[in-house]
Amino acid sequence: MTVLLTNARLIDPEAGRTYDGALRIADGRIDAVLEGGTEPLPTDQVTDLGGKCLAPGIVDIGVKIGEPGERHKESFRTAGRAAAAGGVTTIVMRPDTTPAIDNPETLEFVSRRANEAAPVRVLPMAALTKGREGREMVEIGFLIDAGAVGFTDCDRVVTDTKVLSRCLTYARSLGALVIAHPQDPGLTAGSAVTSGKFASLRGLPAVSTMAERMGLERDLALVELTGARYHADNLSTAAALPALARAKAAGLDVTAGANIHHLTLNELDVGDYRTFFKIKPPLRSEDDRLALVEAVGSGLIDIISSMHTPQDEESKRLPFEEAASGAVGLETLLPAALRLWHAEMLDLPALFRALSFNPSRRLGLPTGRLSAGAPADLLVFDPDVPFVLDRFKLHSKSKNTPFDEQRMQGRVLRTFVAGVQVFGPAA
């Protein structure tokens, strides 16, 4: 069946522009893109979008799902529903499950469960070392054959530089993407917030932003040594940006991402020890936040992600130092990102370049584009509709969002995966 989405405001991150037009879907792909008037095309179904925005679906790198091992926090079914409601058409799943995704059998189990339960695409990453313990490299080639799109030990930094060097060298030989969480683990151990006056006033254990810079500098030196493909998943400080800029200028195959929470919140939001604002790395200063937004706008930071990390009530209802880190973000990623558009800090094509086009390109996916032949993974949204977020209405099984009861603007109205509507009103 062919579907014509007409009277739309098209957001094209690849071309860097927005324009009025229509889009036709056939056989799960974008069949035609019409600019300007809605000239008639042979079609089975016409949907008038009423001038709302139509953009490529979000590709979210670094989503934690609790299967296997922590299904009480999030399942493929609930994560998939949350993603569809948030305009996320591709989940790139972290391997920090129990057990870790460090062998083809576990990866195949995850892929099968995702296909059964989630209405959106789920692409699994695999661990870089066995058990994410930083001692022994996984079978990278076998895991690529099983469908792994990247390799990461998540927030467990590989401290043995010889092991990491071997992993990067082997990944380079196979063209595999290594995704790292740059931090110096010695400095970050036991910390809960960022060093500064606020941390001192609250009496909380803190870490300097230099820990991130030091971790990134080490990783980039090894990337220069090995020539590996490398992505820093969650930069949060201005101190790390010069090293990233130098690596890119030197021609290293390096990209970087930022968490939507670090782009829209700062350390003062922790307030009176509010544990929903405890994330990893911790929230930074306002100067750091503004530097990150500027880096996204300039293209220095390539990707915006939610770093969706569900935690149950019991792990968050603890003193701040003891509470688990992380926040859910699949459903709040777009409205939070639109704060940057409403503040006139980023335009919509720049936002979707970081949310859709760049992550697709980094992973070698055909998604993230509004062009004929691309998969019809799309979202329709109204960037202006206001609402107050109620965390208990989120589709995620866990409700640990820092945006609870906050005023937000921007709602997803429809989500399509391979041309099939997975969220929105019935046709």
C-alpha positions in Angstrom: 0.0 0.0 0.0 1.2 3.5 -0.8 0.7 6.3 1.6 1.0 10.0 0.9 1.8 12.3 3.8 0.7 15.7 2.6 0.7 19.3 4.0 3.8 18.7 6.0 6.7 20.9 7.1 9.7 18.7 6.0 12.9 18.8 8.0 15.8 17.6 5.9 19.0 17.2 8.1 21.1 16.0 5.2 20.4 19.1 3.1 20.2 21.4 6.2 16.9 23.0 5.4 13.1 22.9 6.1 10.4 23.3 3.5 6.7 22.7 2.9 5.8 19.6 0.9 4.6 16.0 0.9 6.2 12.6 1.0 5.0 9.3 -0.4 5.7 5.9 1.2 5.7 2.6 -0.8 7.0 -0.8 0.2 8.5 0.4 3.5 10.6 3.1 1.8 10.3 6.8 0.9 9.1 6.6 -2.7 8.9 10.4 -3.5 9.5 13.7 -1.9 7.5 16.7 -3.2 8.4 20.2 -2.5 5.8 23.0 -2.4 2.2 22.1 -3.4 0.7 18.7 -3.0 0.5 17.8 -6.7 -1.5 14.5 -7.0 0.3 11.2 -7.0 -1.3 7.8 -7.5 -1.7 6.6 -3.9 -3.9 4.3 -1.8 -4.1 6.5 1.3 -3.7 10.2 1.9 -2.9 11.6 5.4 -3.1 15.4 5.8 -0.5 16.4 8.5 -2.0 19.9 8.9 1.3 21.7 8.5 3.1 19.7 11.3 6.7 18.8 11.1 7.9 15.6 9.4 11.4 14.4 10.1 13.5 11.3 9.9 13.1 9.0 12.9 15.5 9.4 15.8 18.4 6.9 16.0 19.3 6.7 19.7 22.7 5.3 20.5 23.3 4.0 24.0 19.9 2.8 25.3 19.9 0.4 28.2 17.2 -2.3 28.2 16.9 -4.7 31.1 16.7 -8.0 29.2 18.3 -10.2 30.2 18.8 -9.7 33.9 16.9 -6.6 34.9 13.5 -7.0 33.2 11.9 -5.3 36.2 13.5 -2.1 35.2 12.8 -2.2 31.4 11.7 -4.8 28.9 11.9 -4.8 25.1 8.1 -4.3 25.0 8.1 -1.2 27.3 11.3 0.3 25.8 9.8 -0.2 22.3 6.6 1.5 23.2 8.4 4.3 24.8 10.6 4.7 21.8 7.7 4.8 19.4 6.0 7.4 21.6 9.2 9.5 21.5 9.8 9.3 17.8 12.8 7.0 18.2 12.6 4.5 15.3 16.0 2.8 16.0 17.3 1.9 19.4 21.0 1.1 19.6 21.1 -1.0 22.7 23.9 -1.1 25.2 25.5 -4.5 26.2 25.5 -3.8 30.0 22.9 -6.5 30.6 23.2 -9.5 33.0 25.0 -11.4 31.6 26.7 -8.9 29.3 26.3 -9.2 25.6 29.8 -10.6 25.0 29.1 -13.7 22.9 27.0 -14.5 19.7 24.5 -16.6 21.7 23.5 -13.8 24.0 23.4 -11.3 21.1 21.2 -13.6 19.1 18.8 -14.0 22.1 18.6 -10.3 22.5 17.9 -9.8 18.7 15.2 -12.4 18.8 13.5 -10.9 21.8 13.7 -7.4 20.3 12.1 -8.6 17.0 9.3 -10.3 19.0 8.4 -7.5 21.4 9.5 -4.1 20.1 7.7 -2.1 17.4 10.8 -0.2 16.5 14.2 -1.3 15.2 16.6 -2.6 17.9 20.3 -2.8 17.0 22.5 -4.4 19.7 26.0 -3.4 20.6 28.4 -6.0 22.1 30.8 -5.7 25.0 34.4 -4.9 24.1 35.9 -7.2 26.7 34.5 -10.4 28.2 32.1 -9.7 31.0 33.0 -6.0 30.6 35.8 -6.7 32.9 38.6 -5.1 30.9 40.8 -8.1 30.8 40.1 -10.2 27.7 38.9 -9.1 24.3 35.6 -10.6 22.9 35.4 -12.4 19.6 34.8 -9.3 17.6 34.5 -11.0 14.2 31.9 -13.5 15.4 29.9 -10.8 17.1 29.9 -8.7 13.9 28.6 -11.7 12.0 25.8 -12.1 14.6 24.7 -8.5 14.1 26.7 -6.3 16.6 26.9 -2.7 15.3 29.5 -1.5 17.8 31.6 -2.5 20.7 31.6 -0.9 24.2 32.1 -1.7 27.8 29.8 1.2 28.6 30.7 3.1 31.8 33.3 0.5 32.8 36.6 2.1 31.5 39.2 -0.4 30.2 42.0 0.7 32.5 44.7 -1.6 31.0 46.0 0.3 28.0 47.6 -2.7 26.5 44.3 -4.5 26.5 42.6 -1.5 25.0 45.3 -1.1 22.4 44.8 -4.7 21.3 41.1 -4.3 21.1 41.4 -1.2 19.0 44.0 -2.8 16.7 41.7 -5.8 16.1 38.6 -3.7 15.7 40.5 -1.6 13.1 41.3 -4.8 11.1 37.6 -5.6 10.9 36.3 -2.1 10.5 34.4 -2.3 13.8 33.3 0.8 15.7 34.5 1.1 19.2 32.4 3.2 21.5 33.9 4.5 24.8 32.9 6.4 27.9 35.9 8.7 28.5 36.7 9.1 32.1 39.6 8.6 34.4 38.2 5.9 36.8 40.7 6.7 39.6 39.4 10.3 39.8 35.7 9.5 39.3 35.5 6.6 41.8 32.9 7.4 44.5 31.9 10.8 43.0 28.3 11.9 42.8 28.5 15.5 41.4 30.9 17.9 39.7 33.6 19.7 41.7 32.8 23.3 42.5 31.1 25.6 45.0 27.7 23.8 44.7 29.3 20.4 45.5 31.0 21.9 48.5 27.9 23.6 49.8 26.0 20.3 49.5 28.8 18.2 51.0 28.7 15.7 48.2 31.8 13.8 46.9 32.8 15.4 43.6 35.0 14.9 40.6 36.8 17.4 38.4 35.9 17.9 34.8 39.6 17.0 34.1 38.7 13.4 34.6 36.9 13.4 31.4 39.6 15.3 29.5 42.2 12.9 30.8 40.2 9.8 29.7 39.6 11.3 26.3 43.2 12.3 25.7 44.3 8.7 26.6 41.8 7.2 24.2 42.6 9.5 21.4 46.3 8.7 21.7 45.5 5.0 21.3 43.2 5.8 18.4 46.1 7.7 16.7 48.3 4.7 17.4 45.9 2.0 16.0 43.9 3.9 13.4 40.6 2.5 14.9 37.1 3.9 14.3 36.2 5.5 17.6 33.1 7.2 19.1 33.1 9.0 22.5 29.5 8.4 23.6 28.8 11.0 26.3 31.0 14.1 26.5 29.9 16.5 29.1 32.6 19.1 29.6 34.2 22.1 27.8 37.6 20.8 29.0 37.3 17.8 26.6 36.4 19.7 23.5 39.9 21.0 22.4 41.2 17.4 22.4 38.3 16.3 20.2 38.9 19.2 17.9 42.6 18.3 17.5 41.8 14.7 16.8 39.3 15.6 14.1 41.7 18.1 12.6 44.4 15.4 12.4 42.1 13.2 10.4 41.4 10.5 13.0 38.2 8.5 12.5 36.6 10.0 15.6 33.1 11.2 16.5 31.5 12.2 19.7 28.1 12.3 21.3 26.4 14.3 24.1 23.6 13.3 26.4 20.4 15.4 26.2 20.5 15.9 29.9 23.9 17.6 29.8 22.6 19.8 27.0 19.5 21.0 28.8 20.3 20.8 32.6 23.1 21.8 34.8 24.5 21.0 38.3 22.2 23.4 40.1 19.2 21.3 39.1 20.3 18.7 41.6 18.8 21.2 44.1 18.1 19.6 47.5 19.6 16.2 46.7 17.1 15.2 44.0 18.3 11.8 42.9 16.4 11.8 39.5 19.1 14.3 38.5 21.9 11.9 39.4 23.4 10.7 36.1 26.8 9.6 34.9 28.8 11.7 34.2 27.3 14.1 36.7 25.5 17.3 35.6 28.0 20.0 34.9 28.2 23.8 35.1 26.2 26.1 32.9 29.3 27.1 31.1 29.9 23.5 30.2 26.3 23.1 29.0 26.6 26.2 26.8 29.9 24.9 25.4 28.3 21.6 24.5 25.4 23.2 22.7 27.8 25.4 20.7 29.8 22.2 19.8 26.6 20.5 18.5 25.9 23.6 16.4 29.3 23.7 14.9 29.4 19.9 14.3 32.3 19.2 16.7 29.9 17.0 18.7 28.1 14.8 16.1 25.3 13.0 18.0 22.7 13.7 20.6 21.4 10.7 22.5 19.2 10.0 25.5 21.5 7.6 27.3 18.3 6.0 28.5 19.0 4.3 31.8 16.0 3.0 33.7 16.3 2.6 37.4 13.5 1.3 39.8 12.1 3.3 42.6 14.1 1.4 45.2 17.5 2.3 43.7 16.6 6.0 43.5 14.9 6.5 46.8 18.2 6.6 48.6 20.6 9.3 49.9 22.1 11.1 46.9 25.5 9.4 47.3 24.1 5.9 47.4 21.4 6.3 44.7 21.8 4.7 41.3 22.9 6.9 38.4 20.8 7.3 35.3 17.6 8.7 33.8 15.0 7.4 31.3 15.0 9.5 28.1 13.4 7.7 25.2 10.1 9.7 25.4 11.6 13.0 26.6 14.5 13.2 24.1 12.7 15.2 21.5 10.8 17.7 23.7 14.0 18.2 25.7 16.0 18.8 22.5 13.3 21.2 21.3 14.2 23.4 24.3 17.4 24.3 22.3 15.3 25.2 19.3 12.8 27.3 21.3 15.8 29.1 22.9 17.1 29.8 19.3 20.3 28.0 20.0 19.9 25.3 17.3 17.7 25.1 14.3 15.6 22.1 13.5 17.9 20.7 10.7 20.8 20.9 13.1 18.9 19.1 15.8 17.9 16.3 13.5 21.4 16.1 12.0 22.5 15.1 15.5 19.5 13.0 16.4 19.0 11.1 13.1 21.4 11.7 10.3 24.7 11.6 12.0 24.1 8.5 14.2 22.8 6.7 11.0 25.9 7.7 9.1 28.2 6.7 11.9 26.7 3.2 12.1 26.4 2.8 8.3 22.6 2.8 8.3 20.4 4.0 5.5 18.1 5.8 7.9 18.1 9.5 9.0 17.3 10.9 5.6 14.4 12.4 3.7 15.3 11.1 0.3 13.8 8.7 -2.2 14.9 5.1 -1.5 15.6 5.7 2.2 13.7 3.6 4.8 10.4 5.2 5.7 11.4 5.6 9.4 9.7 8.9 10.2 8.2 11.0 12.9 5.5 13.7 12.8 5.6 16.2 15.6 4.2 19.6 16.7 7.1 21.6 18.1 4.9 24.2 19.9 2.3 22.3 21.8 2.9 22.8 25.6 2.4 20.2 28.3 3.5 19.4 31.8 5.3 16.1 32.0 3.8 13.4 34.3 6.3 10.7 34.7 3.6 8.2 35.6 2.3 8.5 32.1 5.6 7.4 30.5 5.6 4.1 28.7 8.9 3.1 30.2 8.6 0.6 33.1 10.9 2.8 35.2 9.9 6.4 35.8 13.2 8.1 36.8 13.1 11.2 34.6 14.5 14.6 35.8 11.8 16.3 33.7 9.0 15.2 36.0 6.4 18.1 36.5 8.4 20.4 34.2 6.8 22.5 31.5 7.8 21.3 28.0 7.0 22.0 24.4 6.8 19.6 21.5 4.8 16.4 21.1 5.3 13.4 18.8 2.1 12.9 16.9 2.9 9.9 14.7 5.9 7.5 14.3 6.5 5.3 11.3 8.9 2.3 11.0 9.4 0.9 7.5 6.3 2.8 6.5 4.1 1.2 9.2 2.6 3.6 11.8 3.7 2.3 15.2 2.4 5.3 17.2 -0.3 7.8 16.7 -4.0 8.0 15.9 -5.6 5.1 13.9 -5.7 5.6 10.2 
